[in-house]
């Protein structure tokens, strides 16, 4: 099963990709997730950026709602697929293959009047 991350545009016009807040309960808001691998993909081009966080000493931890770090310069009017794999921090999910895979398509569209908006999923892939 593939899960969908949240994606919003930050004030600087860059995307913020995060694990949705509904992944944690009210009583477990501080739950952390290990990012195992993260990637940026473009159809017709292939993988543009990928980073693996397999080394235990260099694990990348995030909380739900926190912007993930994608070391890639996203451009306007290009459809990207961002993806990452998570496991609950401190759990055995990493070793036992019980991770969650996250993927979502998006495009940052700049209109002729300079307005910037975020298009997701099918809207990102259509010529709108």
N, C-alpha and C positions, 0 to 999 in steps of 0.2 A: 504494500500500500504506500502511495506517495502522498505526503501531506503538503499543504500550502502555507508558506510563510506569509506574514503581513509585509506589505511594501507601501511606504508613503514617501512623499518628497519632503526633504528637510528644507529649511529656509534658504539654504545655499543652492537649492536646485538639485542636489544629489539624492539618490535613493537611500532610504533606511530600510533594510531588510531585517526582520526580526521574527522570533518565535512568538506566535500569538499568546496573549495573556490567558486565554482559556485553556492552555496547556498545564496551568498550575491551579491548585485550589486556593480558596481564600486563606486557608490556614497554612499553606505552603508557598507563599508568594516569593520567598527567598530561594526557592529551589534553583539550582544551577544545572546547566547542561554542558556537556563536553562537545565541542565541535570536533569531529573526527576528520572530515575533509570538507573543503568548500571550493566551488568552481563557478566560473562565468563561461557561458557557451553562446555561440551565435550560429544559427542555422546557415548552412552553406559555407561556413568558415571553419567551424569546429571549436575546440576548447581554446579560449582566449587567456584564461588564467586559472590556475589550480594550486591549492596548497593542502598538504596533508599534515595533520597534527597527531601522528602516531606516537611520537616520543613522549613518554609519560612526564618527563621533566619540562616539556614545552607545551603541555595541554592548553587549549584555548577554552576558557569557561565563559558562558554568558547566562543571563537570566532572561526569562520571557519579557518581551517588550524592549529589550536592549538592542541597539543597532549592531549588526554583525560587521566585522571588518573584512571588506573585499578590497584588496589592493589592486584596483583596476580603475582606470579613468573612463567612466561611462559617458558616451556621447549622445547627443540628441538624434532622434529619428532612426535609431537602430533598435531592432528587436533583440533583446537579450533573454537568456534563460539563466537564472541564478539557481544554484543547487547547493545543498549541504547535507551532511549526515550527522545526527546527534545521538548521544546516549546520556542518560541521567548521570550527573557527576557523582563519583564515589560508588557507583553501582558496578555490577558485573556485566552490564549490558554490552560494554565495549568488548569484553573477551568472548561473550557467548552469542554474539551476532544479533542481539535484540535492539538494534538501533532503529531510528526513524529516518527516513529519507524525505527531504523537502525539496521541492522544485516549483518555480513559478516564472512565467513569461512577463516581461514588461517593456515598455518603450517610453522614453521621455520625449514628449512632443512640444516643439516650440512653434506657436502660431505666428502668422505674419505680423500681428500686433505686439509680439514679444512675450505674450503669455505662455508660461510653461505649465504643462500638466502631465500627469502620469496616466498611462493607459496600461491596463492589466489583462492578462489572459487573451481571450479571443479579440478583444478591442485592440490589444497591442499588435496582433498579427494582421489585422485588417488595415486597409489604407484609409484611415479616418483623418 
